[in-house]
Amino acid sequence: MDKVSRRAMVGMIAAGFTAFLFSPSSAGASSAPVISAGEACKRVGRRKSVDGKTFECVRTANGPQWKRAKATPTQPTTSDVKVFDSSSLPSGASQTAIVTSGGKNYAVVLTRTSSGVVAFSRSCTHQGSLVAPTGGNQLTCPSHGAVFNASTGAVIEGPASRALAQYKVSERNGAIYITL
């Protein structure tokens, strides 16, 4: 190789660096991963979504590869849960219960009115303490004294400003169910 002057060497490095910075491949490149079916992957069971398509790393005869994942059916978001037998809730009475659905516990209060059974969340809308029946068709929060109507969930006395969340109730085959 012939001797190259220092000036020529600096010029070549500067030109190469400029070409690298402004080349179309680096200017328009995105940091999002590009995945296509059949490409090698590293961890079996891993799922990635690219451009609205979901891929899963699966074990094949040629080693782990990305395959287009099948859509997983979504679970229904509501379910009917039996709270207790109809006979255990007399007319005009309120009772609390804890029901479990989908691995979560829900604190509810049910009241039998002249028009049927109503159910509300026991979580006070002020700061989340659990309300309890106190007689006289009222539910009271022990933390700050908010009072709610047991038949409608409406606020009777603050500091709560919103009504209790209501659940849909059905009564069939001698049992009371709520829809979560």
Phi and psi restraints in degrees (value plus and minus 20) as a CYANA .aco file:
   2 ASP   PHI     -92.3   -52.3
   2 ASP   PSI     140.2   180.2
   3 LYS   PHI     -88.2   -48.2
   3 LYS   PSI     116.1   156.1
   4 VAL   PHI    -134.8   -94.8
   4 VAL   PSI     114.1   154.1
   5 SER   PHI     -91.0   -51.0
   5 SER   PSI     137.8   177.8
   6 ARG   PHI     -80.1   -40.1
   6 ARG   PSI     -61.1   -21.1
   7 ARG   PHI     -81.7   -41.7
   7 ARG   PSI     -63.3   -23.3
   8 ALA   PHI     -86.2   -46.2
   8 ALA   PSI     -58.9   -18.9
   9 MET   PHI     -84.1   -44.1
   9 MET   PSI     -65.8   -25.8
  10 VAL   PHI     -82.3   -42.3
  10 VAL   PSI     -59.8   -19.8
  11 GLY   PHI     -82.5   -42.5
  11 GLY   PSI     -62.3   -22.3
  12 MET   PHI     -86.2   -46.2
  12 MET   PSI     -61.7   -21.7
  13 ILE   PHI     -84.2   -44.2
  13 ILE   PSI     -64.1   -24.1
  14 ALA   PHI     -83.4   -43.4
  14 ALA   PSI     -61.5   -21.5
  15 ALA   PHI     -86.2   -46.2
  15 ALA   PSI     -61.5   -21.5
  16 GLY   PHI     -85.2   -45.2
  16 GLY   PSI     -61.6   -21.6
  17 PHE   PHI     -84.9   -44.9
  17 PHE   PSI     -63.0   -23.0
  18 THR   PHI     -82.8   -42.8
  18 THR   PSI     -62.8   -22.8
  19 ALA   PHI     -83.4   -43.4
  19 ALA   PSI     -58.9   -18.9
  20 PHE   PHI     -83.3   -43.3
  20 PHE   PSI     -65.9   -25.9
  21 LEU   PHI     -85.3   -45.3
  21 LEU   PSI     -58.2   -18.2
  22 PHE   PHI    -127.2   -87.2
  22 PHE   PSI      -4.0    36.0
  23 SER   PHI     -93.2   -53.2
  23 SER   PSI     127.3   167.3
  24 PRO   PHI     -80.2   -40.2
  24 PRO   PSI     -50.7   -10.7
  25 SER   PHI     -89.3   -49.3
  25 SER   PSI     -52.4   -12.4
  26 SER   PHI    -111.0   -71.0
  26 SER   PSI     -47.1    -7.1
  27 ALA   PHI     -91.6   -51.6
  27 ALA   PSI     -59.2   -19.2
  28 GLY   PHI    -119.6   -79.6
  28 GLY   PSI     -14.6    25.4
  29 ALA   PHI     -91.7   -51.7
  29 ALA   PSI     121.0   161.0
  30 SER   PHI    -128.4   -88.4
  30 SER   PSI     140.2   180.2
  31 SER   PHI    -107.0   -67.0
  31 SER   PSI     -22.8    17.2
  32 ALA   PHI     -90.9   -50.9
  32 ALA   PSI     118.0   158.0
  33 PRO   PHI     -89.7   -49.7
  33 PRO   PSI     126.4   166.4
  34 VAL   PHI    -125.8   -85.8
  34 VAL   PSI     100.7   140.7
  35 ILE   PHI    -147.2  -107.2
  35 ILE   PSI     118.7   158.7
  36 SER   PHI    -159.2  -119.2
  36 SER   PSI     136.2   176.2
  37 ALA   PHI     -80.2   -40.2
  37 ALA   PSI     117.4   157.4
  38 GLY   PHI      76.0   116.0
  38 GLY   PSI     -33.7     6.3
  39 GLU   PHI     -94.8   -54.8
  39 GLU   PSI     133.0   173.0
  40 ALA   PHI     -90.0   -50.0
  40 ALA   PSI     125.0   165.0
  41 CYS   PHI    -151.4  -111.4
  41 CYS   PSI     153.9   193.9
  42 LYS   PHI    -125.6   -85.6
  42 LYS   PSI     -62.2   -22.2
  43 ARG   PHI    -138.1   -98.1
  43 ARG   PSI      93.0   133.0
  44 VAL   PHI     -83.2   -43.2
  44 VAL   PSI     114.5   154.5
  45 GLY   PHI      78.5   118.5
  45 GLY   PSI     -35.6     4.4
  46 ARG   PHI     -91.7   -51.7
  46 ARG   PSI     121.6   161.6
  47 ARG   PHI    -140.8  -100.8
  47 ARG   PSI     119.7   159.7
  48 LYS   PHI    -158.0  -118.0
  48 LYS   PSI     126.5   166.5
  49 SER   PHI    -134.5   -94.5
  49 SER   PSI     111.5   151.5
  50 VAL   PHI    -155.8  -115.8
  50 VAL   PSI     105.0   145.0
  51 ASP   PHI      32.5    72.5
  51 ASP   PSI      20.6    60.6
  52 GLY   PHI      59.8    99.8
  52 GLY   PSI     -17.6    22.4
  53 LYS   PHI    -130.7   -90.7
  53 LYS   PSI     117.7   157.7
  54 THR   PHI    -125.8   -85.8
  54 THR   PSI     113.4   153.4
  55 PHE   PHI    -140.1  -100.1
  55 PHE   PSI     130.1   170.1
  56 GLU   PHI    -149.4  -109.4
  56 GLU   PSI     118.7   158.7
  57 CYS   PHI    -101.4   -61.4
  57 CYS   PSI      97.5   137.5
  58 VAL   PHI    -143.9  -103.9
  58 VAL   PSI     135.9   175.9
  59 ARG   PHI    -103.2   -63.2
  59 ARG   PSI     107.1   147.1
  60 THR   PHI    -146.4  -106.4
  60 THR   PSI     156.7   196.7
  61 ALA   PHI     -84.1   -44.1
  61 ALA   PSI     -47.0    -7.0
  62 ASN   PHI    -113.4   -73.4
  62 ASN   PSI      -6.5    33.5
  63 GLY   PHI      79.7   119.7
  63 GLY   PSI    -200.0  -160.0
  64 PRO   PHI     -85.6   -45.6
  64 PRO   PSI     112.4   152.4
  65 GLN   PHI    -160.2  -120.2
  65 GLN   PSI     133.5   173.5
  66 TRP   PHI     -96.3   -56.3
  66 TRP   PSI     112.5   152.5
  67 LYS   PHI    -148.7  -108.7
  67 LYS   PSI     130.7   170.7
  68 ARG   PHI     -84.6   -44.6
  68 ARG   PSI     104.8   144.8
  69 ALA   PHI    -101.7   -61.7
  69 ALA   PSI     124.4   164.4
  70 LYS   PHI     -99.2   -59.2
  70 LYS   PSI     125.9   165.9
  71 ALA   PHI     -85.6   -45.6
  71 ALA   PSI     113.3   153.3
  72 THR   PHI    -107.2   -67.2
  72 THR   PSI     111.5   151.5
  73 PRO   PHI     -85.5   -45.5
  73 PRO   PSI     118.2   158.2
  74 THR   PHI    -100.3   -60.3
  74 THR   PSI     122.8   162.8
  75 GLN   PHI     -97.6   -57.6
  75 GLN   PSI     125.5   165.5
  76 PRO   PHI     -81.8   -41.8
  76 PRO   PSI     123.1   163.1
  77 THR   PHI    -107.7   -67.7
  77 THR   PSI     -30.4     9.6
  78 THR   PHI    -141.8  -101.8
  78 THR   PSI     133.8   173.8
  79 SER   PHI    -174.1  -134.1
  79 SER   PSI     128.6   168.6
  80 ASP   PHI    -107.4   -67.4
  80 ASP   PSI     109.2   149.2
  81 VAL   PHI    -144.3  -104.3
  81 VAL   PSI     110.0   150.0
  82 LYS   PHI     -92.6   -52.6
  82 LYS   PSI     109.6   149.6
  83 VAL   PHI    -115.2   -75.2
  83 VAL   PSI     -78.4   -38.4
  84 PHE   PHI    -185.5  -145.5
  84 PHE   PSI     156.8   196.8
  85 ASP   PHI     -88.7   -48.7
  85 ASP   PSI     127.4   167.4
  86 SER   PHI     -79.2   -39.2
  86 SER   PSI     -55.6   -15.6
  87 SER   PHI     -87.9   -47.9
  87 SER   PSI     -37.4     2.6
  88 SER   PHI    -105.9   -65.9
  88 SER   PSI     -18.6    21.4
  89 LEU   PHI    -145.2  -105.2
  89 LEU   PSI      71.1   111.1
  90 PRO   PHI     -89.8   -49.8
  90 PRO   PSI     143.5   183.5
  91 SER   PHI     -80.4   -40.4
  91 SER   PSI     112.4   152.4
  92 GLY   PHI      63.7   103.7
  92 GLY   PSI     -25.0    15.0
  93 ALA   PHI    -116.2   -76.2
  93 ALA   PSI     135.3   175.3
  94 SER   PHI    -143.2  -103.2
  94 SER   PSI     122.0   162.0
  95 GLN   PHI    -159.0  -119.0
  95 GLN   PSI     127.3   167.3
  96 THR   PHI    -119.6   -79.6
  96 THR   PSI     136.4   176.4
  97 ALA   PHI    -175.5  -135.5
  97 ALA   PSI     137.5   177.5
  98 ILE   PHI    -134.5   -94.5
  98 ILE   PSI     101.0   141.0
  99 VAL   PHI    -135.0   -95.0
  99 VAL   PSI     129.2   169.2
 100 THR   PHI    -137.7   -97.7
 100 THR   PSI     112.2   152.2
 101 SER   PHI    -168.4  -128.4
 101 SER   PSI     110.6   150.6
 102 GLY   PHI      39.7    79.7
 102 GLY   PSI      11.3    51.3
 103 GLY   PHI      60.0   100.0
 103 GLY   PSI     -16.5    23.5
 104 LYS   PHI    -132.6   -92.6
 104 LYS   PSI     126.8   166.8
 105 ASN   PHI    -119.1   -79.1
 105 ASN   PSI     119.4   159.4
 106 TYR   PHI    -144.8  -104.8
 106 TYR   PSI     106.1   146.1
 107 ALA   PHI    -111.6   -71.6
 107 ALA   PSI     101.5   141.5
 108 VAL   PHI    -149.5  -109.5
 108 VAL   PSI     139.4   179.4
 109 VAL   PHI    -149.7  -109.7
 109 VAL   PSI     110.9   150.9
 110 LEU   PHI    -135.7   -95.7
 110 LEU   PSI     122.6   162.6
 111 THR   PHI    -152.8  -112.8
 111 THR   PSI     113.1   153.1
 112 ARG   PHI    -114.3   -74.3
 112 ARG   PSI      96.3   136.3
 113 THR   PHI    -123.6   -83.6
 113 THR   PSI     158.3   198.3
 114 SER   PHI     -85.7   -45.7
 114 SER   PSI     -42.9    -2.9
 115 SER   PHI    -119.9   -79.9
 115 SER   PSI     -17.2    22.8
 116 GLY   PHI     116.4   156.4
 116 GLY   PSI    -182.8  -142.8
 117 VAL   PHI    -122.2   -82.2
 117 VAL   PSI     116.9   156.9
 118 VAL   PHI    -140.2  -100.2
 118 VAL   PSI     130.9   170.9
 119 ALA   PHI    -155.0  -115.0
 119 ALA   PSI     118.8   158.8
 120 PHE   PHI    -153.8  -113.8
 120 PHE   PSI     137.1   177.1
 121 SER   PHI     -88.8   -48.8
 121 SER   PSI     122.9   162.9
 122 ARG   PHI    -102.8   -62.8
 122 ARG   PSI     -23.6    16.4
 123 SER   PHI     -98.1   -58.1
 123 SER   PSI      94.7   134.7
 124 CYS   PHI     -80.8   -40.8
 124 CYS   PSI     117.3   157.3
 125 THR   PHI     -96.9   -56.9
 125 THR   PSI     -22.5    17.5
 126 HIS   PHI    -103.3   -63.3
 126 HIS   PSI     -81.0   -41.0
 127 GLN   PHI    -161.1  -121.1
 127 GLN   PSI      -4.3    35.7
 128 GLY   PHI      68.2   108.2
 128 GLY   PSI     -17.2    22.8
 129 SER   PHI     -86.4   -46.4
 129 SER   PSI     139.3   179.3
 130 LEU   PHI    -105.4   -65.4
 130 LEU   PSI     103.2   143.2
 131 VAL   PHI     -98.2   -58.2
 131 VAL   PSI     138.9   178.9
 132 ALA   PHI    -162.8  -122.8
 132 ALA   PSI     129.4   169.4
 133 PRO   PHI     -86.2   -46.2
 133 PRO   PSI     117.2   157.2
 134 THR   PHI    -145.0  -105.0
 134 THR   PSI      -6.3    33.7
 135 GLY   PHI      67.7   107.7
 135 GLY   PSI     146.2   186.2
 136 GLY   PHI      43.3    83.3
 136 GLY   PSI      11.4    51.4
 137 ASN   PHI      39.3    79.3
 137 ASN   PSI      17.4    57.4
 138 GLN   PHI    -149.3  -109.3
 138 GLN   PSI     130.9   170.9
 139 LEU   PHI    -140.0  -100.0
 139 LEU   PSI     111.4   151.4
 140 THR   PHI    -141.8  -101.8
 140 THR   PSI     120.8   160.8
 141 CYS   PHI    -111.4   -71.4
 141 CYS   PSI     101.7   141.7
 142 PRO   PHI     -91.7   -51.7
 142 PRO   PSI     -40.7    -0.7
 143 SER   PHI     -92.2   -52.2
 143 SER   PSI     -69.9   -29.9
 144 HIS   PHI    -149.8  -109.8
 144 HIS   PSI     -14.4    25.6
 145 GLY   PHI      63.6   103.6
 145 GLY   PSI      -5.3    34.7
 146 ALA   PHI     -84.3   -44.3
 146 ALA   PSI     121.5   161.5
 147 VAL   PHI    -143.2  -103.2
 147 VAL   PSI     114.7   154.7
 148 PHE   PHI    -143.5  -103.5
 148 PHE   PSI     133.2   173.2
 149 ASN   PHI     -97.6   -57.6
 149 ASN   PSI     106.0   146.0
 150 ALA   PHI     -91.3   -51.3
 150 ALA   PSI     -39.5     0.5
 151 SER   PHI    -110.5   -70.5
 151 SER   PSI     -48.7    -8.7
 152 THR   PHI    -139.5   -99.5
 152 THR   PSI     -38.0     2.0
 153 GLY   PHI      60.0   100.0
 153 GLY   PSI     -19.9    20.1
 154 ALA   PHI     -90.7   -50.7
 154 ALA   PSI     132.7   172.7
 155 VAL   PHI     -95.4   -55.4
 155 VAL   PSI     108.1   148.1
 156 ILE   PHI    -117.2   -77.2
 156 ILE   PSI     -62.2   -22.2
 157 GLU   PHI    -163.9  -123.9
 157 GLU   PSI     115.2   155.2
 158 GLY   PHI     -91.7   -51.7
 158 GLY   PSI    -199.5  -159.5
 159 PRO   PHI    -104.5   -64.5
 159 PRO   PSI     -27.4    12.6
 160 ALA   PHI     -84.3   -44.3
 160 ALA   PSI     124.3   164.3
 161 SER   PHI    -137.0   -97.0
 161 SER   PSI     -30.0    10.0
 162 ARG   PHI    -138.5   -98.5
 162 ARG   PSI     130.8   170.8
 163 ALA   PHI     -89.3   -49.3
 163 ALA   PSI     141.3   181.3
 164 LEU   PHI     -88.9   -48.9
 164 LEU   PSI     127.8   167.8
 165 ALA   PHI     -88.6   -48.6
 165 ALA   PSI     115.0   155.0
 166 GLN   PHI    -125.6   -85.6
 166 GLN   PSI     124.8   164.8
 167 TYR   PHI    -128.1   -88.1
 167 TYR   PSI     130.9   170.9
 168 LYS   PHI     -95.1   -55.1
 168 LYS   PSI     115.5   155.5
 169 VAL   PHI    -140.9  -100.9
 169 VAL   PSI     121.3   161.3
 170 SER   PHI    -155.5  -115.5
 170 SER   PSI     130.0   170.0
 171 GLU   PHI    -147.1  -107.1
 171 GLU   PSI     100.3   140.3
 172 ARG   PHI    -173.6  -133.6
 172 ARG   PSI     128.6   168.6
 173 ASN   PHI      31.5    71.5
 173 ASN   PSI      16.6    56.6
 174 GLY   PHI      55.3    95.3
 174 GLY   PSI      -0.8    39.2
 175 ALA   PHI    -156.7  -116.7
 175 ALA   PSI     136.3   176.3
 176 ILE   PHI    -126.4   -86.4
 176 ILE   PSI     108.7   148.7
 177 TYR   PHI    -140.6  -100.6
 177 TYR   PSI     126.4   166.4
 178 ILE   PHI    -140.4  -100.4
 178 ILE   PSI     131.2   171.2
 179 THR   PHI    -120.5   -80.5
 179 THR   PSI     101.3   141.3
